[in-house]
Amino acid sequence: MTGWRSGLRRSLWGAADYRNLWLSQTTSLFGTGITLLALPLVALFLLDASPFEVGLLWAVEYLPILLIGLPAGVWVDRLPLRAVMVGADVMRAVALLAVPIALGLGVLSMPLLYVVTFLIGLGTLFYDVAQLSILPALVADDRLVDANGKLELSRSVAQVGSPAVGGLMVQVLTAPLAVLADAVTYLSSAYYVLRIRKPPPVTRPAEPASLRQDIREGLRFVFGHPLMRPLLWCATLAELASAIILALQVVYAAEVLLLSPVVIGVALAVGNGGGVVGSLLAEPFARRFGTGTAFLVSIVLFTAGSAILPISTGPVTFALGMFIAYLGAFTFNVLQVSLCQAVTPPHLLGRMNSVFRFATWGVIPLGAAGGGLLVDAIGLRGVFWLAAALNALSFIPPWLSKIHRLREVVHHSAEEPAVETGKSTAR
């Protein structure tokens, strides 16, 4: 019994603050998955919305990133992180509560759903930037990859399970009540954030700078860093490719591969399982073979997975391609987030994370819309080949940088990253 307790204390699950952060994100992610299904169904069945109006709901959620993605990082750096996360959760919960209330009052409309979706996207932006910024203060430097792996595992499981849970809730409770249940998940998330007992202190400069100066400092830091700059280019190209695939995967499976809805659902669930495996393997693989090798392997995997899709002939190859792509993508995400957190000073974490969110999430609407527009010109298989080419290009920035020679994730206090030459650079 004593040994078991000692092992628990050494594990991340024995760290109460990290455990509460994990519980907060996990409940929030499942809630968001429910909303992604419930709100479009509210629009379709209660407001008789057109496909264009429903698609616009998805685009509106990403609008806050394009409008205030960079200033958000400055504000997060200036404010208590726990308060930002709680405020974001409460805002999302209140926005969702407006849906069943408006329905009861007979005033539910598409403009109201757009406002609700915008506020959810705004809250998600601030929550994610703050959550990524608070994590390094809650775990030891050498546990960052493991900590992010567990958080990404929650994300991948939520992608697999929340649509099924959401569909069941909509079927049993109706869509408006499913939205109400989602509001409860955000309030639960806020509760777990409040249980974080040792949030990092707010670090304010002796001479406060203007918003523009702070944004410029964050951009200079990311684009001037020899490790983060290539990672940003890599992640942006990969996210652009991913947006193309995700926007057209169902259409491709139905119209090109002629799969039934049930088979499509099973194939996508199997594919999403790759994210679960990638989240679990990222930390031990990087520890065994080195961080740089793990980065390159992850890029090869999601490139190979995306290249399998346009040559797919049925559900097995389609699911295999998605599985390999998700395996590589989630492995890369764990490593990228961990490395960027480790090399960033605490007072720049919010801005660093917002720059990455602005670049990577900002291209999602572009990829989704651009891929759809190119279908008539080059066909669905051609568009998927384009996505594979973008993923292949994402390999170049890390390969031309010091990233591929990294042995381990290094802390920002290190002067240079430890590479395969064997020379230690930590002071």
N, C-alpha and C positions, 0 to 999 in steps of 0.2 A: 504493500500500500504506500509506503514511504517513497519507494522508487517511482511509482506511478505519479504521485504528486510532484515529485522533483522533475520528472519528465514534462509534466503539464506546465510547470512554471517556466521551463526552458523553451517550450513551444510558444508560437504566437497566440494560440488559443488561451494560454495562461496570462496574457497581457490584456487586462480589462479594457483599457482604452482602445486598443486595436480591435478587440472583439466587438465593442460597441460600434466602431466605425464600420466593420464588416456587416454587422446586423443592419445598420442604417442603410448602407448601399444596397444590400440584398433585397430588403423589403421595398426600397425605392425602385429598383430595377424591375421587380415583378409587377409592381403597380404600373410602371410605364408601359410594360408589355401588354397589360390589360387595356390601358387607355388607347394604345395604337390600334386595337381591334374594336373597342367599344365606341369611340367617337365617330369613326367612319360609319358604323352601323346605325348610330343615332341619326347621322346626316342622311343616310340612304333610306331608312325605313320610317323615320318620323318627320323628316323634312323634304323627302322626295328629291334629294340632291342629285345633280348630274355627275357623271364620272369626272368631269373637269373640276367641279366644285369640291368633290371628295379629294382629288389629287392636290388641290390647292391647300387643303388642310395640312398635308404632309410638308409642303413647301413653307408654309407660314411658321411651322415649328422651328425651322432653321434660320428664319429671318433675324432673330436677335443676334445670332453669331455674326452675321454680315454687318449689322448696324452698330453694335457696341462690343463686339468680341474683344478688341484690343483694350478699350477703356476698362472693361470688366476686370482684366488682370490687375490694373492699377488700383481699382477700388478694393479688390480682394486683398492686395498687399497692404492697404492702409487700414483695413477693418479686422476685428477679431474673427478668425476663421470659423469658429463654432457658431457665432451669431449669424454669419453669412449663410451657413448651411441650414440652420434652423429657419431663418427668414425665407430662404428659397423653398424649403419644404412646406412651410405654412402657406406661402403664396400659391404654390401648385395645388395644395389641398383646397384652399378657398376658391380658386378658379374652377376646379372640378365641381365643387358643391353648387356653383351657379347653374350647372346643367339641369339637375333634377328640380332645383327650385324654380328655374325659368319654365320648365315643362309643367310643373304644378300650377304656375301662374298663367300659363297659356301664352308666354312671350318668347319661347325658344325659337331661335332663328339661326341661319347660317352666319350672319355677321357676328352674333354672339359666340358661336363655336370658333370662329376665327380668332376672336379676342382671347377666348379660353386657351386655344392652342398656342397662341403667341406667348401668353403668360407662362404656360408650361415650358415652352422652349427657353424663355428667359430664366425661369427658375432652375432648369436643368443646366444651363450655361454656368450660372453662379455656383450651383451646388458642385458640379464636376470640377471646376477650377479650384474651389476651396478644398474639396476632398483630396485632390491630387497634391495640394500644397500642405495640408495638415499631416499627411501620412508620414513624411520623413521625421517629424517630431515625435511620433508615437512608437516607432520601432528603431532598433539599432541599425547602423549603416549596412552591416553585413546580412541583414534580414530583409532588405528592401525587395529583392527579386522574389523571395518567398511570399512576402506580404502582398505584392502586386499580383503574383500568381493566384493567390486565393481570391483576391478581388475580381480578377478576370475570370476565374472559374465561376463565380456567381453570375457574371455577365453572360457567359456562354450557357450556363444552365437556364438562366432566365430566357434566353433566346429560344431554347428548346422547349421549355415548359410553360412559359407565360401565355403563348397563344392558345395552347390547349386549355389552360386554366381559365383564360379570358373567354374562350368560346363556351365553355361549360357554364361560366357565370352569366354570360349573356343569355344562354339558353334557359337557365333556371330562373335568373333574377330579372331578366330584361336588360337592355343596354343601359338605360339611365341608372338603374340600381347598381350595375357593374361599375359605372363611373363613380358612384357614391362609395363603393367599396375601395376603389382606387384612392380616393381622397383619404380614406382611413390609413392606407399603406404609407402615404406621405406623412401623416401625423405620427405614425409609428416610427418612421425614419427620424423625424425631429426629436422624438423622445429618446432614441438611442444616442443621437448626437449630444443631447443635454447630459447624458451620463458619462461623457468623456470628461474626466476629472482634471487632466493636466494638458489643456490646449496650449499651443505655443504662444508666447507673448507677441504683441504687435510691435514691430520694429519700425520706428519712424525716424527719418533723417533729421539731423540737426537743423538743416535749412530746407523746408518743404519745397519741392519742385512743382511746376505746373503739370497739369494732366498731359500735355503734349510732350514735355520733357521726360516724364516718367514712361510714357509709351515708347519714346525714342530710345530710352535706356534699355527697355526690355527687348526691343527689336535689335539693337546693337549687340546685346549680350548673346542672343540666340544665333543671329547670322554671323557673328564674329567668333563663335566658339567652334573649335576644330572638330568636335564630336557631334554637337547638336545640329550644326548647319547641314551636314550630309544626311543626318537622320530625318530632318524636317523635309528635305527634298524627296527622300525615299518614301516617307510616310504619306506625303501629299500625292505623289504619283500613284501609290498603291491604293489610297482612299478614292482617288478619281476612278481607277479601274474597278474597285469594289462597288462604287455607286452605279456604274454602268451595269454590272452583273446583277446586283440586287434589284434594280429597277425592272430588269427584263427577264429574270430567271423564271418566273411563272409563265410568262408569255412564250419564252423559248421552249420550256418543257411541254406546254400544251400544243403549240402550233407547229413546232419543228419535230419534237420527239413524239408527239401525239399521246402523251401520258394523260391518264384520268386524274381528276382532282385528288382522289384518295392516294394514288401512287405518287403524285407530286408532293403531297404532304409528308408521306413517309420518306421520300428521297431527301427532302429538305431537312427533315428531322435528323436523318442519318448524317447529312452533311454538317449540320450544326454540331453534331457530336464531335467533330474534329476540333472545335473550339474548346470543348471540355478537356480533351486529351492534351491539346497544346498548352492550356493553362496549367495542367498538372506536370507536364514534362519540362517546361521552360527552365525552372530553377535547377533541377538535377542535371539536365543536359548541359546547361551553361557551366555548372560547377565541374562537370566531368571533362568537357572538351574545350572550355574557355568561352568567354562572352562573345568575342569576335567571331569565332567559328559558329556559335549558335545563331548570331545575327544573320550570317550569310546563308546558313542552312534554312533558316526560316523564310528568307526571301526566295530561295530556290523552290521551297515547298509551295508557297502561295502562287508563285509563277507557274510551276508545273501543274498545280490544280486548276488554275484558270485556263491553261492550254488544253487540258483534257476536255473541258466543256464544249468547245466548238467541234470536237471530233466525236462527241458522244453519240451513241446510236440507240440508247435505251436508258431505263431507270438505273441500272447498275453503274454504268460508266458516268452518268450524270451525278449520282450520289457520291461516287468515288472522287470525282473532280471537286465537288463542293467540300467533301471531307478533308482532302489534302489542302485545299485553299484555306479553309478555316484553321486547320492544324498549324500551318505556317503563319497565318495572320495573328492568331492569338499568342503564339510563341513570340513573335516579333513585338506585339503590343506590350507584353510583360517586360521584355528586355528594354524596349525603348523608354517606357515610362520610368522604369527603375534607374536607368542610366542618367536620364535627364534630371530626375529628382536628386540623384547623388552628386552631380557636378554643379548644381545650381545653389548659390548662397540663399539662405532662408528669406532674405528681404526681396528676392527676385522671383520666388517660386510662382506667385500668382501671375506675374507678367509672362514668365516663361510658358506656363501652362496655357495661358490665354492665346499666346502667339501660335502654339501648336494647334489649339482648338480652332482658331480663326482660319488657319491655312488648311487643315485637314477636313474639318467639317464644312468649311466654306465652299469647298469644291464639290460637295455631295449633290446639291441641286444642279450644278453645272454638268456633272457626269450623268445624272439621271435624265436630264432634259436633252443633253447632247446625244446620248446613246439612242434615245427614242427618235430623235430627228434623223439620225443616220441610218435607221433601219430600212427606209425606202431606197436609199442609195446603195448600200452594201449588204443588206440582208441581216438577219439575226445572227447567223454564224459569223459573218464579217465583223459585226459589232463586238462579238465575244472574242474574236481574234485580236481586235484593237485593244480590248481590255488586257489580254495576255501580253501584248506588246508593251503596254504601259507598265505592267508589273515587271517585265524583263528590264525595262529602262531604270526601274527603281533600284536595281542591283548596283548600278554604276556609282552613285555618290558614296555609299559605304565602302565599296571596293577601292576607290581612289583616295580614301581617307585613312586615318589611323585605326578606324573602328575594327577592321578585319584582323588587326594584330592584338586586340585587347585580350588579356587573360581573365580579367575580372572587372566587375563594376567598381569604379573608383569614386571617392568622396571629393567634394568640391575643394577641400583643403589641400588635396594633392596637387603638386605643381604640374605634373604630366601623367597621363594614363600609363598604367603598367602594361607593357607589351611583351611580345614573345622573345625579346632579346635577353630577358632574364634580369634586367637591371631594375631594381626597385626604385621608385621615384617618390615615395611618400616621405615626408619630412618628419 
